[in-house]
């Protein structure tokens, strides 16, 4: 019985380790340094997006390890771009993106 419980615990740990998801967060600012609200932040590879809050901050959760290309979109501004590397574990990935007016 003990052996069966040990195997179940090992399986659960291995299963959950494979599903580790990380968070990318950051701020989108204009060229003067002010946070931009309502910016759409898109991670095409993961089919995920977020919208910045009043201070220009965003959070995207649930990303597996890998490289991601972030694109920021807001009417009246040129699209912004950033590339982030997400690890299997560790702290959130923090990225700051500057957008310039058209």
ROLO-969414 format. One record per residue (C-alpha): residue in one letter; x, y, z. Coordinates in Angstrom, 2 decimals, decimal comma. Layout:
<node residu="A" X="X" Y="Y" Z="Z"/>
...
This chain:
<node residu="X" X="0,00" Y="0,00" Z="0,00"/>
<node residu="X" X="2,79" Y="2,46" Z="0,91"/>
<node residu="X" X="4,48" Y="1,77" Z="-2,43"/>
<node residu="X" X="1,28" Y="2,57" Z="-4,31"/>
<node residu="X" X="0,87" Y="5,88" Z="-2,45"/>
<node residu="X" X="4,51" Y="6,76" Z="-3,15"/>
<node residu="X" X="4,06" Y="6,06" Z="-6,87"/>
<node residu="X" X="0,89" Y="8,18" Z="-6,96"/>
<node residu="X" X="2,70" Y="11,09" Z="-5,28"/>
<node residu="X" X="5,61" Y="10,78" Z="-7,73"/>
<node residu="X" X="3,22" Y="10,75" Z="-10,69"/>
<node residu="X" X="1,36" Y="13,83" Z="-9,39"/>
<node residu="X" X="4,63" Y="15,74" Z="-8,94"/>
<node residu="X" X="5,84" Y="14,83" Z="-12,44"/>
<node residu="X" X="2,48" Y="15,70" Z="-13,97"/>
<node residu="X" X="2,27" Y="19,12" Z="-12,35"/>
<node residu="X" X="5,91" Y="19,99" Z="-13,11"/>
<node residu="X" X="5,19" Y="19,61" Z="-16,83"/>
<node residu="X" X="2,31" Y="22,10" Z="-16,60"/>
<node residu="X" X="4,29" Y="24,96" Z="-15,02"/>
<node residu="X" X="2,97" Y="28,30" Z="-16,23"/>
<node residu="X" X="4,67" Y="31,65" Z="-15,78"/>
<node residu="X" X="3,58" Y="35,28" Z="-15,82"/>
<node residu="X" X="4,76" Y="38,18" Z="-17,96"/>
<node residu="X" X="3,95" Y="41,62" Z="-16,59"/>
<node residu="X" X="5,04" Y="45,13" Z="-17,31"/>
<node residu="X" X="4,17" Y="48,68" Z="-18,23"/>
<node residu="X" X="3,49" Y="50,37" Z="-21,57"/>
<node residu="X" X="4,55" Y="54,04" Z="-21,65"/>
<node residu="X" X="4,60" Y="56,87" Z="-24,14"/>
<node residu="X" X="7,80" Y="58,67" Z="-25,12"/>
<node residu="X" X="7,44" Y="61,07" Z="-22,16"/>
<node residu="X" X="7,32" Y="58,15" Z="-19,69"/>
<node residu="X" X="3,61" Y="58,34" Z="-18,89"/>
<node residu="X" X="1,74" Y="55,04" Z="-18,60"/>
<node residu="X" X="-0,66" Y="54,38" Z="-21,47"/>
<node residu="X" X="-4,11" Y="53,02" Z="-20,56"/>
<node residu="X" X="-6,19" Y="50,72" Z="-22,79"/>
<node residu="X" X="-3,25" Y="49,35" Z="-24,78"/>
<node residu="X" X="-3,83" Y="45,88" Z="-26,22"/>
<node residu="X" X="-0,80" Y="43,66" Z="-25,42"/>
<node residu="X" X="-0,81" Y="40,58" Z="-27,66"/>
<node residu="X" X="1,22" Y="37,36" Z="-27,39"/>
<node residu="X" X="0,39" Y="35,72" Z="-30,73"/>
<node residu="X" X="2,34" Y="32,50" Z="-30,10"/>
<node residu="X" X="0,25" Y="31,77" Z="-27,01"/>
<node residu="X" X="-3,06" Y="33,16" Z="-28,31"/>
<node residu="X" X="-3,22" Y="35,44" Z="-25,25"/>
<node residu="X" X="-3,66" Y="39,14" Z="-24,71"/>
<node residu="X" X="-4,25" Y="41,73" Z="-22,01"/>
<node residu="X" X="-5,29" Y="45,35" Z="-21,81"/>
<node residu="X" X="-3,30" Y="47,87" Z="-19,79"/>
<node residu="X" X="-4,89" Y="49,55" Z="-16,78"/>
<node residu="X" X="-4,99" Y="53,31" Z="-16,11"/>
<node residu="X" X="-1,28" Y="53,29" Z="-15,23"/>
<node residu="X" X="-0,26" Y="51,36" Z="-18,34"/>
<node residu="X" X="0,34" Y="48,11" Z="-16,42"/>
<node residu="X" X="-0,53" Y="44,65" Z="-17,77"/>
<node residu="X" X="-0,26" Y="41,02" Z="-16,69"/>
<node residu="X" X="-0,37" Y="37,91" Z="-18,88"/>
<node residu="X" X="-0,53" Y="34,61" Z="-17,00"/>
<node residu="X" X="-0,26" Y="31,00" Z="-18,04"/>
<node residu="X" X="2,71" Y="31,06" Z="-20,42"/>
<node residu="X" X="4,77" Y="27,92" Z="-20,83"/>
<node residu="X" X="8,56" Y="28,15" Z="-21,10"/>
<node residu="X" X="9,78" Y="29,61" Z="-24,38"/>
<node residu="X" X="10,35" Y="32,78" Z="-26,37"/>
<node residu="X" X="7,42" Y="35,10" Z="-26,98"/>
<node residu="X" X="6,93" Y="38,20" Z="-29,13"/>
<node residu="X" X="4,74" Y="40,87" Z="-27,53"/>
<node residu="X" X="3,01" Y="43,46" Z="-29,69"/>
<node residu="X" X="1,29" Y="46,54" Z="-28,27"/>
<node residu="X" X="-1,54" Y="48,26" Z="-30,12"/>
<node residu="X" X="-3,25" Y="51,59" Z="-29,44"/>
<node residu="X" X="-4,97" Y="53,97" Z="-31,85"/>
<node residu="X" X="-2,78" Y="57,03" Z="-32,43"/>
<node residu="X" X="0,47" Y="55,14" Z="-31,66"/>
<node residu="X" X="2,90" Y="53,03" Z="-33,64"/>
<node residu="X" X="2,82" Y="49,36" Z="-32,61"/>
<node residu="X" X="5,35" Y="48,48" Z="-29,93"/>
<node residu="X" X="7,33" Y="45,23" Z="-29,84"/>
<node residu="X" X="9,27" Y="43,23" Z="-27,28"/>
<node residu="X" X="10,72" Y="39,73" Z="-27,14"/>
<node residu="X" X="10,70" Y="37,91" Z="-23,80"/>
<node residu="X" X="12,16" Y="34,62" Z="-22,67"/>
<node residu="X" X="10,01" Y="32,69" Z="-20,18"/>
<node residu="X" X="11,69" Y="30,04" Z="-18,00"/>
<node residu="X" X="10,12" Y="26,96" Z="-16,40"/>
<node residu="X" X="10,31" Y="28,54" Z="-12,97"/>
<node residu="X" X="11,39" Y="31,68" Z="-11,20"/>
<node residu="X" X="10,05" Y="35,19" Z="-10,81"/>
<node residu="X" X="7,67" Y="36,89" Z="-13,21"/>
<node residu="X" X="9,18" Y="38,18" Z="-16,44"/>
<node residu="X" X="9,01" Y="41,99" Z="-16,37"/>
<node residu="X" X="9,05" Y="43,99" Z="-19,59"/>
<node residu="X" X="8,56" Y="47,70" Z="-20,25"/>
<node residu="X" X="7,52" Y="48,88" Z="-23,69"/>
<node residu="X" X="7,62" Y="52,44" Z="-25,07"/>
<node residu="X" X="5,19" Y="53,46" Z="-27,80"/>
<node residu="X" X="5,54" Y="56,58" Z="-29,91"/>
<node residu="X" X="2,66" Y="58,65" Z="-31,26"/>
<node residu="X" X="1,93" Y="58,59" Z="-34,99"/>
